[in-house]
Amino acid sequence: MPEVEYATTLPLSRALIWDFVKDMNNWAPFLTGYQKHEILDETDSVWTLKGDVGILSRMVNLRAHITEWVDNERVAFTLTGLNEKVDGGGVLVMEDVQPDAGGAPAPAAPARRPWFGRRFLDWLFRAMFRRMHGEAPKRLAAPATAGAVQSRLTFTLQMEAGGPTGPLVNAMLGPALLPAAEDLANKIAAHLERVHLGSEAAA
Amino acid sequence: MWFRKSKQWHVDVDVVVIGSGAAGLTAALAAHAARARVAVVEKADRVGGTSAVSGGVVWIPNNRHMAKVGIADSVDEALTYVGRLADGRSDAALIQRFVETGPEMVDFVESSTPIAFQALGRYPDYHPEFAGGKPGGRSLDPGLFDTNQLGAWKDKLRRSPVFGMTAMSVTEATDWGVFAKPAALPFGLLAKRFKQGLVCYGGALIGGLLKGLLDKGIEPMLSTPVRELIIDDDGRVIGVRAEQAGKELLIQARRGVILASGGFEWNPELVRRFLGGPLTHPNSPPGADGDGLKMAMALGADLGNMNEAWWCPSLQIPGEEYEGRPLHRGDFATRSLPHSLIVNRRGQRFVNEAHNYNDMMKAFFAFDPVSYERTNLPAWIVIDQQYLDRYALLTYVPGMPVPDWLVKADSLDELARAIGVDGKGLAATVGRFNRFAVEGVDPDFRRGESLYDHFYGDPEHQPNPNLGTVEKPPFYAIQVHPGAIGTKGGARVNASAQVVRVDGEPIAGLYAAGNVMAGVTGPGYPGAGATIGTAMTFGYIAGRHAAASARPG
């Protein structure tokens, strides 16, 4: 199964990031390709996305199901294609980066909140299928300060097409996953850095 | 038009070719071979035009590869065959020039590029039973092309939204049963080839032509639309006014300008004005908007074949787009395989569904003078579960979920209501069709009689590879639209590919080839690759003639 992992570090606390993530409306302006979605229940939703598949663009309907939600720490989900034979899933993990401890992440207190997880997926899926137009989100080069708060955002994404055409579709999906994962993580980071660090970094 | 006054040229060459499809690239190669300095200008940011998204097959009668598949041919047979299809609506001298020059063009292309054609011995002409028609061999397959040969130009090769992801030559597609056994295709191998950068069909043809051009030091000027032809005081075309990066670019053409800019199928105004039927779903890239045709018209070019197109019934998956416009997929097999038929709003069949795409489309335009409407539009392809159990349909392959873009119903009556078709008419039509399918004979429209029909059928289906009952629910339907691979009306040319005025005299310095030129086959479509075969041949003729013409003093 094609799988990619992308990690980025932000000079922000996890709490700030999650405050932003938990409301899908925060993310909507960033994303293209979104057509519509329908909330089915606390953990499931159906999404219609307009994504690039190789050379052309087409509509993809996916059912998203949250399998794990740990507040401030991780969210895991599965994806099931409704009009395409494609399945997958992903995990987003947030960790505190403590420079004094050699960068080892600190454990977070678990708190399960499926509703927030769904909001996160609202944003996540739209980012995944958003076309990359060659220009990565601009990150601010915030100066590292000894002892400053840092968080690491790691996104793992898997997608696999099944059926007779699966091998061919996977050959096309594979190269598209990493840009999607990078775009996802960097868009979060760029926005939050601009909001919370913009004036500092510019100074 | 634009008269050169005192402005300085930015680029000075002998021959300017407008367009980078098969006609344009062949013209450029031919002009270069005749020692001309050549510039190829392309308004898109990719090389290949309509040719790159096509099947890439080249139809050339009497080509030397036919002997390898054991099929004999002659100029006389080809003239007889093409002449009948042209129906008196094309210049006999042009048909003769095409037939006589085509084999020479093939040899030239193979000696100038990495392309090694292979005759498709089992791909019949589109009317193989007509006098002079052949059961195969005239259609040439460019095979596969490794895009890594293009170096930095690899990503500048236009990819087909339909064929661009499956590197499978036409020969292989035929051998592997692409229509009858889609689920058995070697998708693992195709994935490997995709990763390797191999392409097929039009991508392979254009890739090979581009490689030949690059090897000669000619790099197409992309994103460079030509706005006007430039003439001197004597009316001779001496260059073009183009735009590049928002700036004017004046290119001098000391020996000639070759229009190879494609058709006008994406220009609604020209379509309404000229075509004999409503062309609503063109299959080509959106750049085929008639800009070259209008440049020729501005210089007083005579026009021909303007009411014709390379017609092709087209299907659309909602939401699919190519270059920001709806993607219209030509349908070549759905209507030819068993367990399918096409009906109009009365629920009636009206054509041999399996007949060649160009000619069968004309039945869609039938006009009832009393009701003042086209009785066969809209039209629908109707299939049943037997079809989906065996055959592919657009992106669907057996084993995949039933697409939500198909209208689905548990009964024919319910299906008829869903698509706005007369239910009683559909029931009667399907009942009659099913009897024909069991008998293996279609006395109404002769579906499944021709060798051509069989090529797109299921050879293992008996008693007729094109006829199967439509009786197993659920039933499905998809609307079939009037489409075209491209238009084929345009500037009239003489046997040297020079654009002529209404008095028959050439416009000095102006040539045309491909879909911007009045089609040499008139309304007919002789065989697979006739579009590209004629385009490349007249591109070859134009390139050589322009390069050999005298430089104006």
Boltz contact constraints between the chains, C-beta under 6 A:
constraints:
  - contact:
      token1: [A, 54]
      token2: [B, 165]
      max_distance: 6.0
  - contact:
      token1: [A, 55]
      token2: [B, 159]
      max_distance: 6.0
  - contact:
      token1: [A, 55]
      token2: [B, 161]
      max_distance: 6.0
  - contact:
      token1: [A, 55]
      token2: [B, 164]
      max_distance: 6.0
  - contact:
      token1: [A, 56]
      token2: [B, 161]
      max_distance: 6.0
  - contact:
      token1: [A, 56]
      token2: [B, 320]
      max_distance: 6.0
  - contact:
      token1: [A, 56]
      token2: [B, 322]
      max_distance: 6.0
  - contact:
      token1: [A, 56]
      token2: [B, 327]
      max_distance: 6.0
  - contact:
      token1: [A, 57]
      token2: [B, 321]
      max_distance: 6.0
  - contact:
      token1: [A, 58]
      token2: [B, 319]
      max_distance: 6.0
  - contact:
      token1: [A, 58]
      token2: [B, 320]
      max_distance: 6.0
  - contact:
      token1: [A, 59]
      token2: [B, 319]
      max_distance: 6.0
  - contact:
      token1: [A, 83]
      token2: [B, 404]
      max_distance: 6.0
  - contact:
      token1: [A, 85]
      token2: [B, 400]
      max_distance: 6.0
  - contact:
      token1: [A, 163]
      token2: [B, 399]
      max_distance: 6.0
  - contact:
      token1: [A, 163]
      token2: [B, 400]
      max_distance: 6.0
  - contact:
      token1: [A, 164]
      token2: [B, 183]
      max_distance: 6.0
  - contact:
      token1: [A, 164]
      token2: [B, 187]
      max_distance: 6.0
  - contact:
      token1: [A, 164]
      token2: [B, 397]
      max_distance: 6.0
  - contact:
      token1: [A, 164]
      token2: [B, 399]
      max_distance: 6.0
  - contact:
      token1: [A, 165]
      token2: [B, 187]
      max_distance: 6.0
  - contact:
      token1: [A, 165]
      token2: [B, 397]
      max_distance: 6.0
  - contact:
      token1: [A, 167]
      token2: [B, 187]
      max_distance: 6.0
  - contact:
      token1: [A, 167]
      token2: [B, 188]
      max_distance: 6.0
  - contact:
      token1: [A, 167]
      token2: [B, 191]
      max_distance: 6.0
  - contact:
      token1: [A, 168]
      token2: [B, 187]
      max_distance: 6.0
  - contact:
      token1: [A, 168]
      token2: [B, 190]
      max_distance: 6.0
  - contact:
      token1: [A, 168]
      token2: [B, 191]
      max_distance: 6.0
  - contact:
      token1: [A, 171]
      token2: [B, 191]
      max_distance: 6.0
  - contact:
      token1: [A, 171]
      token2: [B, 194]
      max_distance: 6.0
  - contact:
      token1: [A, 171]
      token2: [B, 195]
      max_distance: 6.0
